[in-house]
């Protein structure tokens, strides 16, 4: 009888340890999965936000630069049509002689 009681105590101790270990492992896996999912979601949101912000900034800069170049071309052509010397156009627009001549040549070809 005492052996049987000792066996039951040992079995209870082993079962309790196994249950605790199973609960620990299950909780650990669940916590890792939730943490990974939450971290991934936050990372995606942050990456999207930063990418959008950078894209808008670069797009705005590029648009402003293209607008500036288009305006310079228009002014160069107008000044040239007014018979202004190329050297004076270069000074007024702050472009090199080669740049001004290319703009004028491109306009003539179109």
Backbone as a chain_set.jsonl record, in Angstrom:
{"seq": "XXXXXXXXXXXXXXXXXXXXXXXXXXXXXXXXXXXXXXXXXXXXXXXXXXXXXXXXXXXXXXXXXXXXXXXXXXXXXXXXXXXXXXXXXXXXXXXXXXXXXXXXXXXXXX", "coords": {"N": [[0.821, -1.19, 0.0], [1.921, 1.267, 0.814], [3.879, 1.562, -1.086], [2.334, 1.89, -3.345], [1.113, 4.344, -2.742], [3.394, 5.965, -2.693], [4.134, 5.661, -5.345], [1.955, 6.96, -6.565], [2.301, 9.566, -5.563], [4.775, 10.225, -6.782], [3.974, 10.01, -9.437], [2.093, 12.06, -9.523], [3.762, 14.274, -9.078], [5.417, 14.127, -11.357], [3.445, 14.425, -13.354], [2.493, 16.991, -12.741], [4.788, 18.536, -13.195], [5.064, 18.045, -15.941], [2.72, 19.17, -16.932], [3.102, 21.862, -16.209], [5.429, 22.396, -17.716], [4.441, 21.932, -20.291], [2.509, 23.95, -20.419], [4.156, 26.202, -20.134], [5.767, 25.977, -22.455], [3.77, 26.112, -24.437], [2.701, 28.652, -23.904], [4.975, 30.182, -24.378], [5.408, 29.743, -27.14], [3.024, 30.812, -28.157], [3.272, 33.467, -27.302], [5.6, 34.233, -28.695], [4.651, 34.015, -31.336], [2.573, 35.927, -31.343], [4.061, 38.211, -30.718], [5.8, 38.336, -32.913], [3.96, 38.696, -35.009], [2.824, 41.156, -34.279], [5.112, 42.789, -34.28], [5.858, 42.589, -36.967], [3.647, 43.771, -38.212], [3.796, 46.389, -37.166], [6.303, 47.088, -38.194], [5.814, 46.993, -40.952], [3.891, 49.044, -41.19], [5.413, 51.261, -40.345], [7.498, 51.204, -42.245], [6.043, 51.592, -44.611], [4.999, 54.129, -44.137], [7.381, 55.668, -43.939], [8.44, 55.191, -46.482], [6.473, 56.307, -48.129], [6.595, 58.975, -47.309], [9.25, 59.625, -48.043], [9.091, 59.145, -50.792], [7.223, 61.084, -51.583], [8.652, 63.388, -50.954], [10.916, 63.148, -52.64], [9.605, 63.099, -55.094], [8.438, 65.637, -55.151], [10.739, 67.252, -55.116], [11.875, 66.451, -57.552], [9.863, 67.219, -59.317], [9.875, 69.996, -58.938], [12.434, 70.594, -59.879], [12.224, 69.78, -62.559], [10.249, 71.562, -63.373], [11.616, 73.966, -63.05], [13.631, 73.675, -64.982], [12.065, 73.556, -67.308], [10.965, 76.1, -67.28], [13.303, 77.628, -67.522], [14.071, 76.882, -70.116], [11.954, 77.939, -71.593], [12.276, 80.681, -71.096], [14.821, 81.077, -72.187], [14.299, 80.571, -74.928], [12.419, 82.593, -75.461], [13.968, 84.9, -74.973], [15.914, 84.546, -76.912], [14.361, 84.714, -79.23], [13.808, 87.353, -79.073], [16.042, 88.402, -80.05], [18.277, 88.527, -78.395], [21.689, 88.351, -77.397], [23.522, 85.303, -77.194], [25.461, 85.104, -75.172], [24.548, 87.029, -73.362], [22.12, 85.916, -72.665], [23.032, 83.66, -71.338], [24.171, 84.849, -69.045], [21.891, 86.0, -67.901], [20.224, 83.817, -67.327], [21.855, 82.072, -66.036], [23.121, 79.81, -67.165], [25.316, 77.6, -68.962], [27.077, 78.376, -72.025], [26.948, 76.246, -73.792], [24.723, 74.852, -72.829], [22.66, 76.701, -73.305], [22.844, 76.954, -76.097], [22.172, 74.325, -76.823], [19.501, 74.18, -75.981], [18.36, 76.075, -77.703], [18.943, 74.872, -80.179], [17.517, 72.462, -79.917], [14.92, 73.487, -79.871], [14.751, 74.552, -82.449], [14.833, 72.2, -83.915], [12.445, 71.058, -83.318]], "CA": [[0.0, 0.0, 0.0], [2.794, 2.443, 0.873], [4.525, 1.686, -2.389], [1.364, 2.432, -4.264], [0.995, 5.776, -2.417], [4.633, 6.6, -3.146], [4.028, 5.711, -6.809], [0.977, 7.997, -6.912], [2.948, 10.869, -5.31], [5.749, 10.426, -7.85], [3.219, 10.246, -10.667], [1.519, 13.409, -9.402], [4.866, 15.231, -9.256], [5.78, 14.098, -12.783], [2.345, 15.008, -14.125], [2.475, 18.43, -12.469], [5.92, 19.101, -13.936], [4.767, 17.95, -17.372], [1.677, 20.17, -17.208], [3.752, 23.18, -16.146], [6.327, 22.514, -18.866], [3.6, 22.067, -21.473], [1.929, 25.303, -20.365], [5.243, 27.15, -20.396], [6.117, 25.905, -23.879], [2.637, 26.609, -25.227], [2.665, 30.101, -23.691], [6.137, 30.754, -25.054], [5.134, 29.716, -28.583], [1.95, 31.774, -28.426], [3.853, 34.799, -27.108], [6.487, 34.498, -29.83], [3.83, 34.219, -32.535], [1.902, 37.225, -31.212], [5.093, 39.243, -30.79], [6.26, 38.405, -34.3], [2.89, 39.285, -35.818], [2.719, 42.574, -33.915], [6.327, 43.455, -34.76], [5.777, 42.642, -38.426], [2.633, 44.78, -38.551], [4.364, 47.708, -36.86], [7.387, 47.326, -39.143], [5.211, 47.306, -42.245], [3.299, 50.377, -41.104], [6.492, 52.245, -40.278], [8.178, 51.2, -43.533], [5.153, 52.215, -45.583], [4.949, 55.562, -43.822], [8.652, 56.27, -44.308], [8.561, 55.113, -47.935], [5.564, 57.295, -48.696], [7.158, 60.295, -47.017], [10.435, 59.811, -48.878], [8.633, 59.219, -52.174], [6.623, 62.402, -51.796], [9.724, 64.378, -50.914], [11.702, 63.023, -53.87], [8.742, 63.491, -56.204], [8.319, 67.089, -55.119], [12.029, 67.799, -55.55], [12.028, 66.174, -58.981], [8.902, 68.069, -60.014], [10.366, 71.376, -58.892], [13.598, 70.671, -60.77], [11.736, 69.721, -63.938], [9.562, 72.829, -63.618], [12.643, 74.997, -63.19], [14.271, 73.487, -66.288], [11.096, 73.931, -68.346], [10.88, 77.557, -67.244], [14.549, 78.142, -68.097], [14.014, 76.686, -71.568], [11.0, 78.906, -72.131], [12.884, 82.012, -71.034], [15.911, 81.104, -73.171], [13.695, 80.682, -76.261], [11.823, 83.934, -75.595], [15.045, 85.894, -75.092], [16.547, 84.334, -78.225], [13.43, 85.259, -80.226], [13.898, 88.82, -78.963], [17.352, 88.698, -80.622], [19.289, 88.755, -77.362], [22.91, 87.58, -77.637], [23.609, 84.077, -76.394], [26.263, 85.391, -73.981], [23.688, 87.751, -72.418], [21.135, 84.934, -72.167], [23.764, 82.842, -70.35], [24.289, 85.63, -67.808], [20.567, 86.215, -67.323], [19.63, 82.549, -66.89], [22.88, 81.323, -65.293], [23.417, 78.541, -67.829], [26.513, 77.677, -69.794], [26.823, 78.651, -73.44], [26.575, 74.975, -74.393], [23.346, 74.539, -72.433], [21.769, 77.616, -74.018], [22.853, 76.572, -77.51], [21.434, 73.071, -76.961], [18.076, 74.509, -75.868], [17.986, 76.746, -78.954], [18.987, 73.855, -81.244], [16.367, 71.554, -79.716], [13.722, 74.235, -80.273], [14.773, 74.644, -83.92], [14.559, 70.868, -84.452], [11.031, 70.709, -83.067]], "C": [[0.865, 1.254, 0.0], [3.515, 2.646, -0.453], [3.585, 2.307, -3.41], [1.174, 3.927, -4.029], [2.235, 6.547, -2.868], [4.614, 6.736, -4.668], [3.077, 6.834, -7.243], [1.558, 9.395, -6.686], [3.939, 11.205, -6.415], [5.049, 10.741, -9.166], [2.628, 11.653, -10.654], [2.596, 14.476, -9.637], [5.272, 15.285, -10.732], [4.699, 14.75, -13.641], [2.293, 16.531, -13.948], [3.601, 19.137, -13.224], [5.627, 19.131, -15.43], [3.731, 19.001, -17.773], [2.276, 21.572, -17.206], [4.634, 23.406, -17.373], [5.524, 22.698, -20.154], [2.997, 23.472, -21.533], [2.963, 26.371, -20.672], [5.575, 27.188, -21.887], [5.004, 26.456, -24.763], [2.535, 28.133, -25.112], [3.809, 30.805, -24.412], [5.903, 30.824, -26.562], [4.072, 30.746, -28.96], [2.473, 33.204, -28.305], [4.782, 35.185, -28.251], [5.694, 34.797, -31.097], [3.144, 35.577, -32.491], [2.91, 38.369, -31.343], [5.608, 39.434, -32.208], [5.218, 39.083, -35.18], [2.775, 40.785, -35.544], [3.93, 43.356, -34.425], [6.319, 43.613, -36.27], [4.796, 43.724, -38.863], [3.168, 46.193, -38.303], [5.469, 48.059, -37.85], [6.852, 47.69, -40.519], [4.61, 48.71, -42.252], [4.381, 51.46, -41.13], [7.218, 52.337, -41.619], [7.348, 51.877, -44.61], [5.104, 53.722, -45.376], [6.239, 56.263, -44.255], [8.839, 56.279, -45.825], [7.687, 56.15, -48.624], [6.108, 58.702, -48.503], [8.361, 60.584, -47.913], [10.047, 59.945, -50.347], [8.018, 60.573, -52.496], [7.692, 63.488, -51.847], [10.53, 64.352, -52.219], [10.892, 63.448, -55.087], [8.589, 64.995, -56.291], [9.606, 67.741, -55.601], [12.218, 67.625, -57.057], [11.086, 67.067, -59.788], [9.345, 69.518, -60.049], [11.544, 71.567, -59.847], [13.159, 70.658, -62.234], [11.018, 71.017, -64.318], [10.549, 73.968, -63.837], [13.306, 74.904, -64.558], [13.34, 73.905, -67.42], [10.974, 75.446, -68.421], [12.137, 78.185, -67.853], [14.529, 78.019, -69.62], [13.095, 77.723, -72.217], [11.592, 80.308, -72.163], [14.01, 82.132, -72.066], [15.331, 81.324, -74.571], [13.114, 82.075, -76.47], [12.895, 85.006, -75.767], [15.736, 85.777, -76.452], [15.665, 84.907, -79.342], [13.418, 86.79, -80.212], [15.265, 89.316, -79.446], [18.4, 89.08, -79.578], [20.482, 87.861, -77.66], [22.945, 86.38, -76.687], [24.395, 84.319, -75.105], [25.42, 86.11, -72.92], [22.61, 86.827, -71.834], [21.784, 84.062, -71.09], [23.86, 83.556, -69.01], [22.939, 85.768, -67.12], [19.999, 84.946, -66.694], [20.586, 81.713, -66.043], [23.041, 79.902, -65.825], [24.691, 78.718, -68.642], [26.102, 77.952, -71.239], [26.348, 77.378, -74.134], [25.12, 74.613, -74.071], [22.353, 75.407, -73.202], [21.699, 77.239, -75.494], [22.079, 75.276, -77.751], [19.932, 73.341, -76.899], [17.581, 75.137, -77.176], [17.948, 75.745, -80.104], [17.815, 72.9, -81.137], [15.078, 72.223, -80.166], [13.637, 74.327, -81.796], [14.416, 73.306, -84.549], [13.114, 70.439, -84.262], [10.167, 71.576, -83.867]], "O": [[0.58, 2.203, -0.73], [3.731, 3.779, -0.884], [3.985, 3.136, -4.228], [1.084, 4.699, -4.983], [2.122, 7.664, -3.371], [5.012, 7.762, -5.22], [3.372, 7.569, -8.185], [1.347, 10.3, -7.494], [3.953, 12.324, -6.927], [5.473, 11.622, -9.913], [2.663, 12.354, -11.666], [2.35, 15.467, -10.323], [5.449, 16.368, -11.29], [4.999, 15.53, -14.544], [2.071, 17.263, -14.913], [3.397, 20.197, -13.816], [5.908, 20.121, -16.106], [3.851, 19.639, -18.818], [1.991, 22.375, -18.094], [4.594, 24.471, -17.99], [5.879, 23.516, -21.003], [2.983, 24.1, -22.592], [2.679, 27.333, -21.386], [5.657, 28.251, -22.501], [5.267, 27.18, -25.723], [2.31, 28.821, -26.108], [3.634, 31.882, -24.981], [6.169, 31.851, -27.187], [4.206, 31.459, -29.955], [2.142, 34.056, -29.13], [4.76, 36.322, -28.722], [6.025, 35.719, -31.842], [3.132, 36.299, -33.488], [2.637, 39.373, -32.001], [5.827, 40.562, -32.651], [5.55, 39.94, -35.999], [2.644, 41.583, -36.472], [3.782, 44.463, -34.943], [6.725, 44.65, -36.794], [5.081, 44.499, -39.775], [3.004, 47.081, -39.139], [5.563, 49.202, -38.295], [7.375, 48.59, -41.176], [4.798, 49.47, -43.202], [4.267, 52.449, -41.854], [7.521, 53.437, -42.081], [7.87, 52.64, -45.422], [5.162, 54.492, -46.335], [6.192, 57.33, -44.867], [9.335, 57.255, -46.388], [8.109, 56.792, -49.586], [6.084, 59.52, -49.423], [8.47, 61.673, -48.477], [10.613, 60.769, -51.066], [8.268, 61.138, -53.561], [7.638, 64.39, -52.683], [10.791, 65.393, -52.822], [11.42, 64.079, -56.002], [8.609, 65.565, -57.382], [9.571, 68.675, -56.402], [12.666, 68.541, -57.746], [11.474, 67.609, -60.823], [9.209, 70.192, -61.07], [11.635, 72.583, -60.537], [13.663, 71.433, -63.047], [11.156, 71.509, -65.438], [10.346, 74.826, -64.697], [13.522, 75.919, -65.22], [13.775, 74.536, -68.383], [10.89, 76.01, -69.512], [12.048, 79.154, -68.606], [14.924, 78.946, -70.327], [13.421, 78.302, -73.253], [11.427, 81.037, -73.142], [14.139, 83.156, -72.736], [15.822, 82.172, -75.317], [13.293, 82.671, -77.532], [12.758, 85.907, -76.594], [16.096, 86.782, -77.064], [16.171, 85.512, -80.287], [13.067, 87.434, -81.201], [15.607, 90.486, -79.279], [19.302, 89.869, -79.857], [20.311, 86.735, -78.125], [22.47, 86.437, -75.553], [24.031, 83.791, -74.055], [25.556, 85.839, -71.726], [22.241, 86.944, -70.665], [21.171, 83.762, -70.065], [23.656, 82.945, -67.961], [22.85, 85.666, -65.896], [19.362, 85.003, -65.642], [20.165, 80.749, -65.404], [23.091, 78.933, -65.068], [25.091, 79.836, -68.966], [24.944, 77.785, -71.619], [25.447, 77.425, -74.972], [24.385, 74.13, -74.932], [21.334, 74.917, -73.69], [20.615, 77.207, -76.077], [21.402, 75.14, -78.771], [19.173, 72.783, -77.691], [16.52, 74.777, -77.687], [17.023, 75.767, -80.915], [17.186, 72.564, -82.141], [14.23, 71.577, -80.782], [12.553, 74.192, -82.363], [13.772, 73.267, -85.597], [12.622, 69.558, -84.967], [8.943, 71.453, -83.808]]}, "num_chains": 1, "name": "protein.A"}
